[in-house]
Amino acid sequence: MDRLNALDRGDRQPVRSETYSPEEFQQHPWPLRPGDYQVFRPRASTAVLILGTPPGLAPATFAGLDEVAMAGHLCTENIGIEYVVKNCLANPHLRQLALVGPDIPGHRPGDALLNLAANGVDKSGRIIGALGGRPMLMNLLPVEIEHFRAQIAVYDLMGATDPAGASKRITATILPAVPPFSQGLAVTLVEPSQAAPAKRLQLDPAGYFIILPRPGSANPLYVEHYKNDGRLAHIVEGPDAATLCAALLDLGLVTRLDHAGYLGRELTKAEASLSSGKKYVQDRAQGEIPRGSCLPTPSRSRATPPAVAP
C-alpha cells in the first residue's frame, strides 16, 4: 500500500477541456460519469452523497427535497471521489454536497471528501489529512481540484443514518438557494474509443471448450476441453463461473486474452441459467473462421452440443 501511495501522478495532459457559463450548461451532457445515483433537478444547488449502502437510505429518499439536484452512493476514497468531482464541476448550478450515512471503515470516503475540501492534495495526489486506505486522486488535474474547492461546500451530516433524520438535517443545514458558480468545467483525460465486433476469429492454439450446466449437481458447471483436432483433452467441473475460470487458467488451457474474455462471459451466462431456469445456449465467438480452418463439434448422445468456442 505504501508503494501505491507513493506513486506520482506525473504530468497529465487532457485530451479536451472546456468551460461554459451557467446559461450554457443545458447544452452539455450531464452527469459526465456513470454511477449509482438518481438525478432529480439538474439546476438545483445540492447533491446528496450516501456513504456506502446503509439500510433505509437510498437516492430516492431525497427526491422530494426541492433543493436537491441529485443523490447517490459514495463508497471509495479515490475513484469514487474523482467521479463526484467531475460531475460537480460539469454543473455550475451545484454548490453544496451533503454527506449522510455512516462513513465506511477502511475506505473512509466521507473523511476523504471533507479533507479534500479543506486541505486539497499534495504533489502526489494524496488528499492531505485523509485517513482512508488509499485517498489518491490520480485522474484529476490541479485545476479541477481547485475549481471543486472553490465551487463546492461540503457538509458533514454523517450522523444522519435514517431517511427522516437525514432529510430533516439537510433541510435545516444547507442553504436553500445558492447562486450558480461562474462557470462549468469539463476535462477529458482519455478519449473513448468505439468498440466494434471482431472481423476474424483467432483460434486458441490450446483448443476450445463446450460448457454444459448441470442443475442440481454439487458442481453444476461442467466444461469439456478439446484440442483443435477434436480430441477430448480435459474435463473440469466446479460450483461457479469464477472458480471455473481460475481453474482453466491455472491448468494453462487458455492462451489468448480474447478467448479468456469469451470464456468468462459464457461461464457467467451458464451460471445465470442455473438460477433462472432458462436454457443455456453457448454462443460462438465473434469473427469469421479463417478459410481452411475447421472447428469440429464432438458428437454427444446425451445433449445437443452448443456452438464451440475457439
C-alpha positions as CSV (number, residue, x, y, z in Angstrom):
1,M,0.0,0.0,0.0
2,D,2.9,2.4,0.8
3,R,4.3,1.8,-2.7
4,L,0.9,2.6,-4.3
5,N,0.5,5.7,-2.2
6,A,4.0,6.9,-3.3
7,L,3.2,6.7,-7.0
8,D,3.4,10.1,-8.7
9,R,0.6,11.3,-11.0
10,G,3.1,12.7,-13.5
11,D,2.0,15.4,-15.9
12,R,-1.4,14.5,-17.2
13,Q,-2.4,16.3,-20.4
14,P,-6.1,16.5,-21.1
15,V,-7.4,15.4,-24.5
16,R,-10.1,18.0,-24.3
17,S,-11.1,20.8,-21.8
18,E,-13.9,23.3,-22.0
19,T,-15.6,25.9,-19.8
20,Y,-19.1,27.2,-20.1
21,S,-21.5,29.6,-18.3
22,P,-24.4,28.5,-16.2
23,E,-26.7,29.6,-19.0
24,E,-24.8,27.3,-21.4
25,F,-25.0,24.3,-19.0
26,Q,-28.1,22.7,-20.6
27,Q,-26.2,22.4,-23.9
28,H,-23.7,20.0,-22.3
29,P,-24.2,16.3,-21.3
30,W,-24.6,15.8,-17.6
31,P,-23.7,13.9,-15.4
32,L,-20.4,13.1,-17.0
33,R,-19.6,10.0,-15.1
34,P,-21.8,6.9,-14.5
35,G,-22.7,5.8,-11.0
36,D,-25.3,4.7,-8.6
37,Y,-27.3,7.9,-8.4
38,Q,-30.5,9.5,-9.4
39,V,-30.9,13.0,-11.0
40,F,-34.0,15.0,-9.8
41,R,-33.5,18.7,-10.7
42,P,-30.3,19.4,-12.6
43,R,-30.4,23.1,-11.8
44,A,-30.8,22.7,-8.0
45,S,-27.9,23.6,-5.8
46,T,-27.3,20.5,-3.7
47,A,-26.1,16.9,-4.2
48,V,-26.5,14.3,-1.5
49,L,-23.9,11.6,-1.1
50,I,-24.9,8.4,0.8
51,L,-21.8,6.8,2.3
52,G,-21.9,3.1,1.4
53,T,-25.3,1.4,1.2
54,P,-26.9,1.8,4.7
55,P,-30.3,0.1,5.2
56,G,-33.1,2.5,4.6
57,L,-31.1,5.2,2.8
58,A,-31.4,5.3,-1.0
59,P,-31.1,8.1,-3.6
60,A,-34.9,8.1,-3.9
61,T,-35.1,9.1,-0.3
62,F,-34.3,12.7,-1.2
63,A,-36.4,13.1,-4.4
64,G,-38.9,15.3,-2.6
65,L,-36.4,17.9,-1.4
66,D,-36.6,20.9,-3.8
67,E,-33.1,21.9,-3.2
68,V,-31.6,18.5,-4.1
69,A,-30.3,18.1,-7.7
70,M,-29.2,14.5,-7.4
71,A,-28.5,11.8,-4.8
72,G,-26.2,8.8,-5.0
73,H,-23.9,6.4,-3.2
74,L,-20.2,7.1,-2.5
75,C,-18.1,4.0,-1.5
76,T,-14.4,4.7,-2.2
77,E,-11.9,7.3,-1.3
78,N,-10.3,7.6,-4.7
79,I,-12.1,6.8,-8.0
80,G,-15.5,7.3,-6.3
81,I,-14.4,10.9,-5.3
82,E,-13.0,11.5,-8.7
83,Y,-16.4,10.8,-10.3
84,V,-18.1,13.1,-7.8
85,V,-15.7,15.9,-8.5
86,K,-16.1,15.5,-12.3
87,N,-19.8,15.6,-12.1
88,C,-19.9,18.6,-9.7
89,L,-17.6,20.7,-11.9
90,A,-19.6,20.0,-15.0
91,N,-22.7,21.6,-13.4
92,P,-22.1,25.2,-12.2
93,H,-25.5,25.1,-10.5
94,L,-24.2,22.6,-8.0
95,R,-22.7,24.4,-5.0
96,Q,-23.3,22.1,-2.0
97,L,-22.6,18.4,-1.1
98,A,-24.3,16.8,1.9
99,L,-22.7,13.6,3.3
100,V,-25.2,11.3,5.0
101,G,-24.9,7.8,6.5
102,P,-22.0,6.3,8.4
103,D,-18.5,6.6,7.0
104,I,-17.1,3.3,5.6
105,P,-14.4,1.7,7.8
106,G,-11.1,1.3,5.9
107,H,-12.0,3.4,2.9
108,R,-13.4,6.5,4.8
109,P,-14.7,8.3,1.7
110,G,-16.6,10.8,3.8
111,D,-13.5,11.8,5.7
112,A,-11.5,12.0,2.4
113,L,-14.1,14.3,0.8
114,L,-14.1,16.6,3.8
115,N,-10.3,16.8,3.8
116,L,-10.2,17.4,0.1
117,A,-12.5,20.4,0.5
118,A,-10.5,21.7,3.5
119,N,-6.9,20.8,2.5
120,G,-6.6,19.8,-1.1
121,V,-4.0,17.3,-2.3
122,D,-0.2,17.1,-2.1
123,K,2.1,16.8,-5.2
124,S,1.5,13.0,-5.4
125,G,-2.3,13.5,-5.5
126,R,-2.9,12.2,-2.0
127,I,-5.7,14.0,-0.1
128,I,-4.0,15.9,2.7
129,G,-5.1,14.7,6.1
130,A,-7.3,11.8,4.8
131,L,-7.4,8.7,6.9
132,G,-8.6,6.1,4.4
133,G,-6.6,3.3,2.9
134,R,-5.6,5.0,-0.4
135,P,-7.0,8.5,-0.8
136,M,-5.2,9.1,-4.0
137,L,-6.7,11.2,-6.8
138,M,-4.7,10.2,-9.8
139,N,-7.2,11.3,-12.5
140,L,-7.9,14.9,-11.5
141,L,-5.8,17.8,-12.7
142,P,-4.8,20.5,-10.1
143,V,-7.1,23.0,-11.9
144,E,-10.1,20.6,-11.3
145,I,-9.3,20.2,-7.6
146,E,-9.0,23.9,-7.1
147,H,-12.2,24.6,-9.1
148,F,-14.0,22.0,-6.9
149,R,-12.8,23.6,-3.7
150,A,-13.9,27.0,-4.8
151,Q,-17.3,25.8,-6.2
152,I,-18.5,23.3,-3.6
153,A,-19.2,23.5,0.1
154,V,-19.2,20.0,1.8
155,Y,-21.5,19.5,4.8
156,D,-20.8,16.7,7.3
157,L,-24.2,15.2,8.1
158,M,-22.8,11.7,8.6
159,G,-24.6,11.3,11.9
160,A,-27.9,11.1,9.9
161,T,-28.4,7.4,9.2
162,D,-32.2,7.1,8.8
163,P,-34.3,8.6,6.0
164,A,-36.4,11.0,8.1
165,G,-33.4,12.2,10.1
166,A,-31.2,12.7,7.0
167,S,-33.8,14.7,5.2
168,K,-34.5,16.9,8.2
169,R,-30.8,17.6,8.7
170,I,-30.3,18.5,5.1
171,T,-33.3,20.9,5.1
172,A,-32.0,22.5,8.4
173,T,-28.3,22.8,7.4
174,I,-27.8,23.6,3.8
175,L,-28.6,26.9,2.2
176,P,-31.9,26.9,0.4
177,A,-30.7,28.7,-2.7
178,V,-27.1,29.4,-3.8
179,P,-26.3,31.3,-7.0
180,P,-24.5,29.3,-9.7
181,F,-20.8,29.2,-9.9
182,S,-19.2,31.4,-12.5
183,Q,-18.5,28.5,-14.9
184,G,-18.8,24.8,-15.5
185,L,-15.6,22.8,-16.3
186,A,-15.4,19.5,-18.2
187,V,-12.0,17.9,-18.6
188,T,-11.4,14.7,-20.7
189,L,-8.2,12.9,-20.0
190,V,-8.8,9.8,-22.2
191,E,-10.8,9.8,-25.4
192,P,-13.3,6.9,-25.5
193,S,-12.9,4.5,-28.4
194,Q,-15.8,2.8,-30.1
195,A,-15.8,-1.0,-29.7
196,A,-16.5,-3.0,-32.9
197,P,-17.2,-6.7,-33.4
198,A,-14.2,-8.9,-34.3
199,K,-13.9,-9.5,-38.0
200,R,-11.6,-12.5,-37.9
201,L,-11.9,-15.4,-35.4
202,Q,-8.5,-16.1,-33.9
203,L,-8.2,-19.8,-32.8
204,D,-6.6,-20.5,-29.4
205,P,-3.8,-23.0,-30.0
206,A,-4.7,-24.6,-26.7
207,G,-8.1,-25.7,-28.0
208,Y,-11.8,-24.9,-27.4
209,F,-14.5,-25.6,-24.8
210,I,-18.0,-27.0,-24.5
211,I,-19.9,-25.7,-21.5
212,L,-22.7,-27.9,-20.0
213,P,-24.6,-26.7,-16.9
214,R,-25.9,-29.5,-14.7
215,P,-28.7,-28.2,-12.4
216,G,-28.8,-29.9,-9.0
217,S,-25.3,-31.2,-9.1
218,A,-22.7,-30.4,-6.4
219,N,-20.6,-29.0,-9.2
220,P,-23.2,-27.6,-11.6
221,L,-20.8,-26.1,-14.2
222,Y,-19.2,-28.8,-16.3
223,V,-16.6,-27.9,-19.0
224,E,-15.0,-30.2,-21.6
225,H,-11.8,-29.0,-23.3
226,Y,-11.0,-30.2,-26.8
227,K,-7.9,-29.9,-28.9
228,N,-8.4,-28.2,-32.2
229,D,-8.4,-31.5,-34.0
230,G,-11.5,-32.6,-31.9
231,R,-9.7,-34.8,-29.3
232,L,-11.2,-34.5,-25.8
233,A,-8.3,-33.4,-23.5
234,H,-9.7,-32.3,-20.2
235,I,-12.9,-32.3,-18.1
236,V,-13.2,-29.6,-15.4
237,E,-16.2,-29.1,-13.1
238,G,-16.9,-26.6,-10.4
239,P,-19.5,-24.7,-8.4
240,D,-19.5,-21.3,-10.1
241,A,-18.1,-19.3,-13.0
242,A,-15.3,-17.6,-11.0
243,T,-13.9,-20.9,-9.8
244,L,-14.1,-22.5,-13.2
245,C,-12.3,-19.5,-14.9
246,A,-9.5,-19.6,-12.3
247,A,-9.1,-23.4,-12.7
248,L,-8.9,-23.3,-16.5
249,L,-6.3,-20.6,-16.4
250,D,-4.3,-22.4,-13.8
251,L,-4.3,-25.5,-16.0
252,G,-3.0,-23.5,-18.9
253,L,-6.0,-24.3,-21.1
254,V,-6.4,-20.8,-22.3
255,T,-3.6,-18.9,-24.1
256,R,-5.4,-16.0,-25.7
257,L,-6.9,-12.9,-24.0
258,D,-9.9,-12.8,-26.3
259,H,-10.5,-16.5,-25.6
260,A,-10.3,-15.8,-21.8
261,G,-12.8,-13.0,-22.2
262,Y,-15.2,-15.2,-24.2
263,L,-14.9,-18.0,-21.7
264,G,-15.7,-15.7,-18.8
265,R,-18.8,-14.4,-20.5
266,E,-20.1,-17.8,-21.4
267,L,-19.5,-19.3,-17.9
268,T,-21.3,-16.4,-16.4
269,K,-24.2,-17.0,-18.7
270,A,-24.2,-20.6,-17.8
271,E,-24.2,-19.9,-14.1
272,A,-27.1,-17.4,-14.5
273,S,-29.1,-20.1,-16.3
274,L,-28.8,-22.3,-13.2
275,S,-30.6,-19.6,-11.2
276,S,-33.1,-18.5,-13.7
277,G,-34.0,-22.0,-15.1
278,K,-33.6,-20.8,-18.6
279,K,-31.9,-23.0,-21.2
280,Y,-28.2,-22.2,-21.7
281,V,-27.1,-21.8,-25.3
282,Q,-23.4,-21.3,-25.9
283,D,-22.6,-18.6,-28.4
284,R,-19.9,-18.9,-31.0
285,A,-17.1,-16.4,-30.6
286,Q,-17.1,-13.3,-32.7
287,G,-15.4,-13.2,-36.1
288,E,-15.2,-15.2,-39.3
289,I,-13.4,-18.5,-39.2
290,P,-10.3,-18.3,-41.3
291,R,-10.6,-20.2,-44.6
292,G,-9.3,-23.7,-44.4
293,S,-9.8,-23.9,-40.6
294,C,-12.2,-26.3,-39.0
295,L,-13.8,-26.4,-35.6
296,P,-15.1,-29.9,-35.2
297,T,-18.0,-30.4,-32.8
298,P,-17.8,-33.7,-30.9
299,S,-20.8,-35.9,-31.1
300,R,-22.8,-36.1,-27.9
301,S,-25.6,-38.6,-27.3
302,R,-27.0,-37.0,-24.1
303,A,-27.2,-33.4,-25.3
304,T,-27.0,-31.3,-28.4
305,P,-23.7,-29.5,-28.2
306,P,-23.7,-25.7,-28.4
307,A,-21.6,-23.8,-30.9
308,V,-18.0,-24.3,-29.9
309,A,-15.6,-21.7,-28.6
310,P,-12.4,-21.0,-30.4
